[in-house]
Amino acid sequence: MKKLLSLAICCILTTSTFAASELLFENSDFEKGTLKNWTPSGDAWKTQPTQGDQAAARKRGTNNIQGKYWIGSNESYNGKEGRAGARSGDAPTGRLVSKKFKITKPYITFRIGGGSDQSLLSVRLIIDGEELLGATSMQRTEEMTPITLDVRKYEGKEAQLVIIDDATKYWGYINVDDFRGADKPAGAVFIPIKEPKLKDEWSTFPLYKRVGYDQPMRPQFHFTSRMGWLNDPNGMVYYDGEWHMLFQHYAKGISSGPKSWGNAVSDDLIHWKQLPHAINPYANVKWNHLTFA
């Protein structure tokens, strides 16, 4: 009787675990070892999907893969061609477009790494014929981390995934794996939006529509920027019924970089509203041998 009860509990737990997330379509996790149900263009996917943990093969940490196969646009080993750890470099570019699938769960989860240039390296969604900005790696790293797209407003609609690599230089590649529909978010949560027209490289504030303060790990008492790295809050000024707080801010990632001067206001020092950046970086700021013009 105890064995039967244990078996029943095990079956219930297994069923509920699998019910929490599921593949969006066959091979949305690339575990077929092919690009079945994906249409490639460009030269970034010639030896994709790649097989195994390539960062570990290079003795450079881990790619944090799920299963055996994943997409890495600068990898040149697929288990048959090339050798483990070999790279094709930053130069290859292209798009990888999925088959159409129906959104049946409120969230799409996946893993992402590589370069963090949101204009050149990203995962997007096509819904109702419109390409929506999804997510980019939050920092330059070979290791993939969990990301969630909040698609609650699109449940029941047909969609396609688009993996984009338009970058050709330093950290000019994207790593992705394991696209699933899920009942709960995992990692940072992004809301797909129409790509805003930005007047210059540092007009990042319109992109903040992608994130909210309802994320599971978001602090609810202390101030946090909607996106990106911040440091050194200061310049607290009370003027015309509001407290103004300024802070060092790198809006494009979660580690330091060329900084803007962030700006937020509050009338009670508890509830804050973040405003567009007060000051953006000077032209031609040099950072880690990169030039941001």
DAWO-V247164 format. One record per residue. N is the residue number from 1. RES is the residue in three letters. SS is DSSP state (H for helix, E for strand, C for the rest). NEAR is the number of other ideal C-beta (glycine too) atoms within 12 Angstrom. Layout:
n=N res=RES ss=SS near=NEAR
n=N res=RES ss=SS near=NEAR
//
This chain:
n=1 res=MET ss=C near=7
n=2 res=LYS ss=H near=8
n=3 res=LYS ss=H near=9
n=4 res=LEU ss=H near=10
n=5 res=LEU ss=H near=11
n=6 res=SER ss=H near=12
n=7 res=LEU ss=H near=13
n=8 res=ALA ss=H near=14
n=9 res=ILE ss=H near=14
n=10 res=CYS ss=H near=14
n=11 res=CYS ss=H near=14
n=12 res=ILE ss=H near=14
n=13 res=LEU ss=H near=14
n=14 res=THR ss=H near=13
n=15 res=THR ss=H near=13
n=16 res=SER ss=H near=13
n=17 res=THR ss=H near=15
n=18 res=PHE ss=H near=16
n=19 res=ALA ss=H near=17
n=20 res=ALA ss=H near=20
n=21 res=SER ss=E near=29
n=22 res=GLU ss=E near=26
n=23 res=LEU ss=E near=29
n=24 res=LEU ss=C near=35
n=25 res=PHE ss=C near=27
n=26 res=GLU ss=C near=18
n=27 res=ASN ss=C near=28
n=28 res=SER ss=C near=39
n=29 res=ASP ss=C near=34
n=30 res=PHE ss=C near=41
n=31 res=GLU ss=C near=24
n=32 res=LYS ss=C near=21
n=33 res=GLY ss=C near=22
n=34 res=THR ss=C near=21
n=35 res=LEU ss=C near=28
n=36 res=LYS ss=C near=20
n=37 res=ASN ss=C near=25
n=38 res=TRP ss=E near=34
n=39 res=THR ss=E near=19
n=40 res=PRO ss=E near=28
n=41 res=SER ss=E near=20
n=42 res=GLY ss=E near=22
n=43 res=ASP ss=C near=21
n=44 res=ALA ss=C near=40
n=45 res=TRP ss=C near=35
n=46 res=LYS ss=C near=24
n=47 res=THR ss=C near=32
n=48 res=GLN ss=C near=43
n=49 res=PRO ss=C near=43
n=50 res=THR ss=E near=44
n=51 res=GLN ss=E near=34
n=52 res=GLY ss=C near=27
n=53 res=ASP ss=C near=31
n=54 res=GLN ss=H near=45
n=55 res=ALA ss=H near=28
n=56 res=ALA ss=H near=17
n=57 res=ALA ss=H near=25
n=58 res=ARG ss=C near=21
n=59 res=LYS ss=C near=12
n=60 res=ARG ss=C near=15
n=61 res=GLY ss=C near=16
n=62 res=THR ss=C near=23
n=63 res=ASN ss=C near=41
n=64 res=ASN ss=C near=27
n=65 res=ILE ss=C near=35
n=66 res=GLN ss=C near=29
n=67 res=GLY ss=C near=23
n=68 res=LYS ss=C near=21
n=69 res=TYR ss=E near=35
n=70 res=TRP ss=E near=44
n=71 res=ILE ss=E near=51
n=72 res=GLY ss=E near=52
n=73 res=SER ss=C near=46
n=74 res=ASN ss=C near=43
n=75 res=GLU ss=E near=46
n=76 res=SER ss=C near=31
n=77 res=TYR ss=C near=29
n=78 res=ASN ss=C near=30
n=79 res=GLY ss=C near=22
n=80 res=LYS ss=C near=16
n=81 res=GLU ss=C near=16
n=82 res=GLY ss=C near=23
n=83 res=ARG ss=C near=19
n=84 res=ALA ss=C near=24
n=85 res=GLY ss=C near=24
n=86 res=ALA ss=C near=21
n=87 res=ARG ss=E near=28
n=88 res=SER ss=C near=29
n=89 res=GLY ss=C near=22
n=90 res=ASP ss=C near=27
n=91 res=ALA ss=C near=21
n=92 res=PRO ss=C near=30
n=93 res=THR ss=C near=30
n=94 res=GLY ss=E near=33
n=95 res=ARG ss=E near=31
n=96 res=LEU ss=E near=38
n=97 res=VAL ss=E near=26
n=98 res=SER ss=E near=35
n=99 res=LYS ss=C near=24
n=100 res=LYS ss=C near=22
n=101 res=PHE ss=E near=32
n=102 res=LYS ss=E near=20
n=103 res=ILE ss=C near=33
n=104 res=THR ss=C near=25
n=105 res=LYS ss=C near=30
n=106 res=PRO ss=C near=24
n=107 res=TYR ss=E near=37
n=108 res=ILE ss=E near=52
n=109 res=THR ss=E near=41
n=110 res=PHE ss=E near=46
n=111 res=ARG ss=E near=39
n=112 res=ILE ss=E near=49
n=113 res=GLY ss=E near=42
n=114 res=GLY ss=E near=46
n=115 res=GLY ss=C near=37
n=116 res=SER ss=C near=36
n=117 res=ASP ss=C near=31
n=118 res=GLN ss=C near=37
n=119 res=SER ss=C near=24
n=120 res=LEU ss=C near=28
n=121 res=LEU ss=E near=44
n=122 res=SER ss=E near=39
n=123 res=VAL ss=E near=45
n=124 res=ARG ss=E near=36
n=125 res=LEU ss=E near=41
n=126 res=ILE ss=E near=28
n=127 res=ILE ss=E near=30
n=128 res=ASP ss=C near=18
n=129 res=GLY ss=C near=12
n=130 res=GLU ss=E near=18
n=131 res=GLU ss=E near=23
n=132 res=LEU ss=E near=33
n=133 res=LEU ss=E near=33
n=134 res=GLY ss=E near=43
n=135 res=ALA ss=E near=47
n=136 res=THR ss=C near=43
n=137 res=SER ss=C near=44
n=138 res=MET ss=C near=37
n=139 res=GLN ss=C near=27
n=140 res=ARG ss=C near=31
n=141 res=THR ss=E near=27
n=142 res=GLU ss=E near=36
n=143 res=GLU ss=E near=27
n=144 res=MET ss=E near=35
n=145 res=THR ss=E near=31
n=146 res=PRO ss=E near=34
n=147 res=ILE ss=E near=38
n=148 res=THR ss=E near=40
n=149 res=LEU ss=E near=44
n=150 res=ASP ss=E near=36
n=151 res=VAL ss=C near=37
n=152 res=ARG ss=H near=25
n=153 res=LYS ss=H near=19
n=154 res=TYR ss=H near=30
n=155 res=GLU ss=C near=19
n=156 res=GLY ss=C near=16
n=157 res=LYS ss=C near=22
n=158 res=GLU ss=E near=22
n=159 res=ALA ss=E near=38
n=160 res=GLN ss=E near=35
n=161 res=LEU ss=E near=46
n=162 res=VAL ss=E near=36
n=163 res=ILE ss=E near=47
n=164 res=ILE ss=E near=41
n=165 res=ASP ss=E near=44
n=166 res=ASP ss=C near=29
n=167 res=ALA ss=C near=32
n=168 res=THR ss=C near=23
n=169 res=LYS ss=C near=20
n=170 res=TYR ss=C near=23
n=171 res=TRP ss=C near=29
n=172 res=GLY ss=C near=29
n=173 res=TYR ss=C near=45
n=174 res=ILE ss=E near=50
n=175 res=ASN ss=E near=46
n=176 res=VAL ss=E near=51
n=177 res=ASP ss=E near=41
n=178 res=ASP ss=E near=39
n=179 res=PHE ss=E near=48
n=180 res=ARG ss=E near=36
n=181 res=GLY ss=E near=36
n=182 res=ALA ss=E near=33
n=183 res=ASP ss=C near=22
n=184 res=LYS ss=C near=22
n=185 res=PRO ss=C near=34
n=186 res=ALA ss=C near=28
n=187 res=GLY ss=C near=30
n=188 res=ALA ss=E near=35
n=189 res=VAL ss=E near=34
n=190 res=PHE ss=E near=39
n=191 res=ILE ss=E near=32
n=192 res=PRO ss=C near=38
n=193 res=ILE ss=E near=28
n=194 res=LYS ss=E near=19
n=195 res=GLU ss=C near=23
n=196 res=PRO ss=C near=18
n=197 res=LYS ss=C near=11
n=198 res=LEU ss=C near=19
n=199 res=LYS ss=C near=12
n=200 res=ASP ss=C near=17
n=201 res=GLU ss=C near=23
n=202 res=TRP ss=C near=30
n=203 res=SER ss=C near=19
n=204 res=THR ss=C near=36
n=205 res=PHE ss=H near=30
n=206 res=PRO ss=H near=23
n=207 res=LEU ss=H near=33
n=208 res=TYR ss=H near=30
n=209 res=LYS ss=H near=21
n=210 res=ARG ss=H near=35
n=211 res=VAL ss=C near=32
n=212 res=GLY ss=C near=23
n=213 res=TYR ss=C near=22
n=214 res=ASP ss=C near=15
n=215 res=GLN ss=C near=24
n=216 res=PRO ss=C near=18
n=217 res=MET ss=C near=15
n=218 res=ARG ss=C near=19
n=219 res=PRO ss=C near=13
n=220 res=GLN ss=C near=15
n=221 res=PHE ss=C near=11
n=222 res=HIS ss=C near=18
n=223 res=PHE ss=C near=28
n=224 res=THR ss=C near=27
n=225 res=SER ss=C near=39
n=226 res=ARG ss=C near=33
n=227 res=MET ss=C near=37
n=228 res=GLY ss=C near=37
n=229 res=TRP ss=E near=25
n=230 res=LEU ss=E near=34
n=231 res=ASN ss=E near=20
n=232 res=ASP ss=E near=16
n=233 res=PRO ss=E near=25
n=234 res=ASN ss=E near=14
n=235 res=GLY ss=E near=20
n=236 res=MET ss=E near=19
n=237 res=VAL ss=E near=16
n=238 res=TYR ss=E near=15
n=239 res=TYR ss=E near=13
n=240 res=ASP ss=C near=9
n=241 res=GLY ss=C near=10
n=242 res=GLU ss=E near=20
n=243 res=TRP ss=E near=24
n=244 res=HIS ss=E near=27
n=245 res=MET ss=E near=32
n=246 res=LEU ss=E near=28
n=247 res=PHE ss=E near=32
n=248 res=GLN ss=E near=27
n=249 res=HIS ss=E near=41
n=250 res=TYR ss=E near=33
n=251 res=ALA ss=C near=40
n=252 res=LYS ss=C near=40
n=253 res=GLY ss=C near=30
n=254 res=ILE ss=C near=25
n=255 res=SER ss=C near=20
n=256 res=SER ss=C near=20
n=257 res=GLY ss=C near=30
n=258 res=PRO ss=C near=32
n=259 res=LYS ss=C near=32
n=260 res=SER ss=E near=36
n=261 res=TRP ss=E near=30
n=262 res=GLY ss=E near=38
n=263 res=ASN ss=E near=32
n=264 res=ALA ss=E near=34
n=265 res=VAL ss=E near=27
n=266 res=SER ss=E near=24
n=267 res=ASP ss=C near=16
n=268 res=ASP ss=C near=12
n=269 res=LEU ss=C near=18
n=270 res=ILE ss=C near=12
n=271 res=HIS ss=C near=17
n=272 res=TRP ss=E near=30
n=273 res=LYS ss=E near=21
n=274 res=GLN ss=E near=34
n=275 res=LEU ss=E near=24
n=276 res=PRO ss=E near=26
n=277 res=HIS ss=E near=34
n=278 res=ALA ss=E near=23
n=279 res=ILE ss=E near=19
n=280 res=ASN ss=C near=27
n=281 res=PRO ss=C near=27
n=282 res=TYR ss=C near=16
n=283 res=ALA ss=C near=13
n=284 res=ASN ss=C near=12
n=285 res=VAL ss=E near=19
n=286 res=LYS ss=E near=14
n=287 res=TRP ss=E near=21
n=288 res=ASN ss=C near=15
n=289 res=HIS ss=C near=8
n=290 res=LEU ss=E near=20
n=291 res=THR ss=E near=16
n=292 res=PHE ss=E near=24
n=293 res=ALA ss=C near=14
//
